[in-house]
Amino acid sequence: LFMQFHADMARVRINRPKYLETTAMGAAYCAGLAVGFWQDMDELQAKWAVDASWEPKMDLATRNKQFGFW
C-alpha cells in the first residue's frame, strides 16, 4: 500500500529489486569489475531482477488532492 501511494504521488513506476541489499551489491559489483571478475556492465545488468512493481493508478484529480494533504 505504501509503495503504491508513492507510485501514485510521483506518477512513476516503482520497482523493488529481488536483492534488497543494493548498496552492498553495488560495492561488490564495482570491486569485481575493477579486478576483472566481471567482463562489463552488460554482464552485471543481466543479474538484476525485479521482485515487485507498482504502477501509478490514481486519477490525476485524486492525486492532486492527496498531494495537497501530504
N, CA, C and O atoms as a GROMACS GRO file, in nm:
protein
  280
    1LEU      N    1   0.082  -0.119   0.000
    1LEU     CA    2   0.000   0.000   0.000
    1LEU      C    3   0.087   0.126   0.000
    1LEU      O    4   0.058   0.221  -0.072
    2PHE      N    5   0.193   0.126   0.081
    2PHE     CA    6   0.280   0.242   0.089
    2PHE      C    7   0.353   0.265  -0.043
    2PHE      O    8   0.364   0.379  -0.088
    3MET      N    9   0.400   0.159  -0.105
    3MET     CA   10   0.471   0.174  -0.233
    3MET      C   11   0.375   0.217  -0.342
    3MET      O   12   0.413   0.294  -0.431
    4GLN      N   13   0.252   0.169  -0.338
    4GLN     CA   14   0.152   0.212  -0.436
    4GLN      C   15   0.126   0.361  -0.421
    4GLN      O   16   0.112   0.433  -0.520
    5PHE      N   17   0.118   0.408  -0.297
    5PHE     CA   18   0.097   0.550  -0.271
    5PHE      C   19   0.212   0.633  -0.332
    5PHE      O   20   0.187   0.736  -0.394
    6HIS      N   21   0.334   0.588  -0.314
    6HIS     CA   22   0.449   0.660  -0.371
    6HIS      C   23   0.443   0.661  -0.524
    6HIS      O   24   0.471   0.763  -0.586
    7ALA      N   25   0.409   0.549  -0.583
    7ALA     CA   26   0.396   0.543  -0.729
    7ALA      C   27   0.289   0.640  -0.777
    7ALA      O   28   0.307   0.709  -0.878
    8ASP      N   29   0.178   0.646  -0.705
    8ASP     CA   30   0.070   0.737  -0.742
    8ASP      C   31   0.112   0.882  -0.728
    8ASP      O   32   0.085   0.964  -0.816
    9MET      N   33   0.178   0.916  -0.618
    9MET     CA   34   0.218   1.055  -0.595
    9MET      C   35   0.326   1.100  -0.693
    9MET      O   36   0.321   1.212  -0.743
   10ALA      N   37   0.423   1.014  -0.720
   10ALA     CA   38   0.532   1.050  -0.811
   10ALA      C   39   0.493   1.031  -0.957
   10ALA      O   40   0.560   1.083  -1.047
   11ARG      N   41   0.386   0.957  -0.981
   11ARG     CA   42   0.339   0.925  -1.117
   11ARG      C   43   0.446   0.855  -1.199
   11ARG      O   44   0.465   0.884  -1.318
   12VAL      N   45   0.515   0.761  -1.133
   12VAL     CA   46   0.617   0.680  -1.200
   12VAL      C   47   0.604   0.536  -1.151
   12VAL      O   48   0.550   0.510  -1.043
   13ARG      N   49   0.655   0.442  -1.230
   13ARG     CA   50   0.661   0.302  -1.187
   13ARG      C   51   0.773   0.288  -1.085
   13ARG      O   52   0.881   0.345  -1.102
   14ILE      N   53   0.746   0.214  -0.980
   14ILE     CA   54   0.847   0.186  -0.879
   14ILE      C   55   0.876   0.036  -0.884
   14ILE      O   56   0.785  -0.046  -0.878
   15ASN      N   57   1.003   0.002  -0.895
   15ASN     CA   58   1.046  -0.138  -0.897
   15ASN      C   59   1.121  -0.169  -0.768
   15ASN      O   60   1.209  -0.094  -0.726
   16ARG      N   61   1.086  -0.282  -0.706
   16ARG     CA   62   1.162  -0.331  -0.592
   16ARG      C   63   1.252  -0.443  -0.644
   16ARG      O   64   1.203  -0.540  -0.702
   17PRO      N   65   1.383  -0.431  -0.624
   17PRO     CA   66   1.473  -0.534  -0.675
   17PRO      C   67   1.461  -0.664  -0.597
   17PRO      O   68   1.419  -0.665  -0.481
   18LYS      N   69   1.497  -0.772  -0.661
   18LYS     CA   70   1.493  -0.903  -0.596
   18LYS      C   71   1.589  -0.906  -0.477
   18LYS      O   72   1.558  -0.964  -0.373
   19TYR      N   73   1.705  -0.845  -0.495
   19TYR     CA   74   1.805  -0.838  -0.387
   19TYR      C   75   1.799  -0.700  -0.327
   19TYR      O   76   1.832  -0.601  -0.393
   20LEU      N   77   1.758  -0.691  -0.200
   20LEU     CA   78   1.735  -0.562  -0.138
   20LEU      C   79   1.863  -0.491  -0.094
   20LEU      O   80   1.862  -0.369  -0.078
   21GLU      N   81   1.970  -0.563  -0.074
   21GLU     CA   82   2.096  -0.503  -0.030
   21GLU      C   83   2.172  -0.446  -0.149
   21GLU      O   84   2.282  -0.490  -0.181
   22THR      N   85   2.112  -0.347  -0.215
   22THR     CA   86   2.171  -0.295  -0.338
   22THR      C   87   2.299  -0.215  -0.314
   22THR      O   88   2.384  -0.210  -0.403
   23THR      N   89   2.315  -0.154  -0.198
   23THR     CA   90   2.439  -0.080  -0.170
   23THR      C   91   2.556  -0.175  -0.161
   23THR      O   92   2.660  -0.152  -0.223
   24ALA      N   93   2.541  -0.280  -0.084
   24ALA     CA   94   2.648  -0.380  -0.071
   24ALA      C   95   2.674  -0.450  -0.204
   24ALA      O   96   2.788  -0.474  -0.242
   25MET      N   97   2.567  -0.481  -0.275
   25MET     CA   98   2.580  -0.546  -0.405
   25MET      C   99   2.653  -0.456  -0.503
   25MET      O  100   2.738  -0.502  -0.580
   26GLY      N  101   2.621  -0.327  -0.502
   26GLY     CA  102   2.688  -0.232  -0.590
   26GLY      C  103   2.837  -0.223  -0.562
   26GLY      O  104   2.918  -0.216  -0.654
   27ALA      N  105   2.874  -0.223  -0.434
   27ALA     CA  106   3.016  -0.218  -0.397
   27ALA      C  107   3.087  -0.344  -0.445
   27ALA      O  108   3.199  -0.339  -0.495
   28ALA      N  109   3.021  -0.458  -0.430
   28ALA     CA  110   3.080  -0.584  -0.475
   28ALA      C  111   3.093  -0.587  -0.628
   28ALA      O  112   3.193  -0.635  -0.681
   29TYR      N  113   2.993  -0.536  -0.696
   29TYR     CA  114   3.000  -0.530  -0.843
   29TYR      C  115   3.114  -0.440  -0.890
   29TYR      O  116   3.187  -0.475  -0.983
   30CYS      N  117   3.128  -0.324  -0.825
   30CYS     CA  118   3.238  -0.233  -0.863
   30CYS      C  119   3.374  -0.298  -0.840
   30CYS      O  120   3.463  -0.288  -0.924
   31ALA      N  121   3.389  -0.364  -0.727
   31ALA     CA  122   3.515  -0.432  -0.698
   31ALA      C  123   3.541  -0.543  -0.799
   31ALA      O  124   3.653  -0.559  -0.847
   32GLY      N  125   3.438  -0.618  -0.831
   32GLY     CA  126   3.452  -0.727  -0.930
   32GLY      C  127   3.489  -0.675  -1.068
   32GLY      O  128   3.568  -0.737  -1.138
   33LEU      N  129   3.431  -0.562  -1.106
   33LEU     CA  130   3.466  -0.501  -1.235
   33LEU      C  131   3.612  -0.454  -1.234
   33LEU      O  132   3.684  -0.469  -1.332
   34ALA      N  133   3.654  -0.396  -1.121
   34ALA     CA  134   3.790  -0.341  -1.112
   34ALA      C  135   3.898  -0.449  -1.126
   34ALA      O  136   4.005  -0.424  -1.182
   35VAL      N  137   3.869  -0.569  -1.076
   35VAL     CA  138   3.971  -0.676  -1.082
   35VAL      C  139   3.947  -0.772  -1.198
   35VAL      O  140   4.020  -0.870  -1.213
   36GLY      N  141   3.846  -0.744  -1.280
   36GLY     CA  142   3.821  -0.828  -1.397
   36GLY      C  143   3.737  -0.952  -1.371
   36GLY      O  144   3.731  -1.041  -1.456
   37PHE      N  145   3.672  -0.960  -1.255
   37PHE     CA  146   3.587  -1.075  -1.226
   37PHE      C  147   3.468  -1.080  -1.321
   37PHE      O  148   3.428  -1.186  -1.367
   38TRP      N  149   3.412  -0.960  -1.351
   38TRP     CA  150   3.306  -0.947  -1.450
   38TRP      C  151   3.361  -0.874  -1.570
   38TRP      O  152   3.448  -0.788  -1.557
   39GLN      N  153   3.312  -0.909  -1.687
   39GLN     CA  154   3.362  -0.851  -1.811
   39GLN      C  155   3.321  -0.705  -1.829
   39GLN      O  156   3.404  -0.620  -1.862
   40ASP      N  157   3.191  -0.677  -1.807
   40ASP     CA  158   3.140  -0.542  -1.834
   40ASP      C  159   3.006  -0.522  -1.764
   40ASP      O  160   2.955  -0.611  -1.697
   41MET      N  161   2.950  -0.402  -1.782
   41MET     CA  162   2.823  -0.368  -1.719
   41MET      C  163   2.707  -0.453  -1.771
   41MET      O  164   2.611  -0.479  -1.698
   42ASP      N  165   2.715  -0.496  -1.896
   42ASP     CA  166   2.609  -0.580  -1.952
   42ASP      C  167   2.595  -0.709  -1.871
   42ASP      O  168   2.483  -0.756  -1.848
   43GLU      N  169   2.706  -0.765  -1.830
   43GLU     CA  170   2.703  -0.888  -1.750
   43GLU      C  171   2.635  -0.862  -1.616
   43GLU      O  172   2.558  -0.946  -1.568
   44LEU      N  173   2.662  -0.748  -1.556
   44LEU     CA  174   2.601  -0.716  -1.427
   44LEU      C  175   2.453  -0.683  -1.442
   44LEU      O  176   2.373  -0.721  -1.357
   45GLN      N  177   2.417  -0.612  -1.548
   45GLN     CA  178   2.276  -0.578  -1.569
   45GLN      C  179   2.191  -0.704  -1.586
   45GLN      O  180   2.074  -0.705  -1.549
   46ALA      N  181   2.249  -0.809  -1.641
   46ALA     CA  182   2.176  -0.934  -1.659
   46ALA      C  183   2.144  -1.000  -1.524
   46ALA      O  184   2.053  -1.082  -1.516
   47LYS      N  185   2.218  -0.965  -1.419
   47LYS     CA  186   2.197  -1.023  -1.287
   47LYS      C  187   2.086  -0.953  -1.210
   47LYS      O  188   2.033  -1.008  -1.113
   48TRP      N  189   2.050  -0.830  -1.252
   48TRP     CA  190   1.949  -0.753  -1.179
   48TRP      C  191   1.810  -0.806  -1.213
   48TRP      O  192   1.779  -0.831  -1.329
   49ALA      N  193   1.727  -0.822  -1.112
   49ALA     CA  194   1.592  -0.873  -1.133
   49ALA      C  195   1.492  -0.795  -1.047
   49ALA      O  196   1.525  -0.751  -0.937
   50VAL      N  197   1.372  -0.779  -1.098
   50VAL     CA  198   1.263  -0.711  -1.026
   50VAL      C  199   1.185  -0.813  -0.946
   50VAL      O  200   1.147  -0.919  -0.998
   51ASP      N  201   1.160  -0.781  -0.819
   51ASP     CA  202   1.078  -0.866  -0.734
   51ASP      C  203   0.931  -0.824  -0.742
   51ASP      O  204   0.842  -0.909  -0.747
   52ALA      N  205   0.908  -0.692  -0.742
   52ALA     CA  206   0.771  -0.640  -0.748
   52ALA      C  207   0.773  -0.501  -0.811
   52ALA      O  208   0.874  -0.430  -0.804
   53SER      N  209   0.662  -0.463  -0.873
   53SER     CA  210   0.649  -0.331  -0.936
   53SER      C  211   0.514  -0.269  -0.900
   53SER      O  212   0.415  -0.339  -0.880
   54TRP      N  213   0.515  -0.137  -0.894
   54TRP     CA  214   0.392  -0.062  -0.871
   54TRP      C  215   0.381   0.044  -0.978
   54TRP      O  216   0.475   0.121  -1.001
   55GLU      N  217   0.267   0.049  -1.044
   55GLU     CA  218   0.239   0.148  -1.148
   55GLU      C  219   0.142   0.251  -1.092
   55GLU      O  220   0.058   0.217  -1.009
   56PRO      N  221   0.152   0.377  -1.135
   56PRO     CA  222   0.055   0.476  -1.090
   56PRO      C  223  -0.086   0.437  -1.135
   56PRO      O  224  -0.108   0.404  -1.252
   57LYS      N  225  -0.181   0.441  -1.042
   57LYS     CA  226  -0.319   0.403  -1.074
   57LYS      C  227  -0.419   0.512  -1.038
   57LYS      O  228  -0.532   0.513  -1.088
   58MET      N  229  -0.379   0.602  -0.952
   58MET     CA  230  -0.471   0.705  -0.903
   58MET      C  231  -0.497   0.808  -1.012
   58MET      O  232  -0.405   0.850  -1.082
   59ASP      N  233  -0.624   0.848  -1.027
   59ASP     CA  234  -0.654   0.951  -1.126
   59ASP      C  235  -0.593   1.084  -1.082
   59ASP      O  236  -0.569   1.106  -0.963
   60LEU      N  237  -0.567   1.170  -1.178
   60LEU     CA  238  -0.493   1.293  -1.154
   60LEU      C  239  -0.562   1.386  -1.053
   60LEU      O  240  -0.495   1.447  -0.971
   61ALA      N  241  -0.693   1.396  -1.059
   61ALA     CA  242  -0.766   1.484  -0.965
   61ALA      C  243  -0.750   1.436  -0.822
   61ALA      O  244  -0.726   1.516  -0.732
   62THR      N  245  -0.762   1.305  -0.800
   62THR     CA  246  -0.745   1.249  -0.666
   62THR      C  247  -0.601   1.265  -0.620
   62THR      O  248  -0.576   1.297  -0.504
   63ARG      N  249  -0.508   1.243  -0.711
   63ARG     CA  250  -0.366   1.256  -0.677
   63ARG      C  251  -0.335   1.399  -0.633
   63ARG      O  252  -0.267   1.419  -0.533
   64ASN      N  253  -0.385   1.497  -0.707
   64ASN     CA  254  -0.359   1.636  -0.673
   64ASN      C  255  -0.419   1.672  -0.537
   64ASN      O  256  -0.358   1.747  -0.460
   65LYS      N  257  -0.537   1.620  -0.508
   65LYS     CA  258  -0.600   1.645  -0.378
   65LYS      C  259  -0.517   1.581  -0.266
   65LYS      O  260  -0.489   1.645  -0.164
   66GLN      N  261  -0.478   1.455  -0.285
   66GLN     CA  262  -0.396   1.384  -0.185
   66GLN      C  263  -0.260   1.451  -0.167
   66GLN      O  264  -0.208   1.459  -0.056
   67PHE      N  265  -0.204   1.497  -0.276
   67PHE     CA  266  -0.072   1.561  -0.270
   67PHE      C  267  -0.077   1.686  -0.182
   67PHE      O  268   0.018   1.716  -0.111
   68GLY      N  269  -0.188   1.757  -0.188
   68GLY     CA  270  -0.204   1.875  -0.103
   68GLY      C  271  -0.206   1.840   0.046
   68GLY      O  272  -0.161   1.919   0.128
   69PHE      N  273  -0.259   1.723   0.080
   69PHE     CA  274  -0.261   1.680   0.220
   69PHE      C  275  -0.126   1.625   0.265
   69PHE      O  276  -0.093   1.628   0.383
   70TRP      N  277  -0.051   1.575   0.172
   70TRP     CA  278   0.076   1.510   0.202
   70TRP      C  279   0.175   1.616   0.238
   70TRP      O  280   0.290   1.586   0.267
   0.00000   0.00000   0.00000
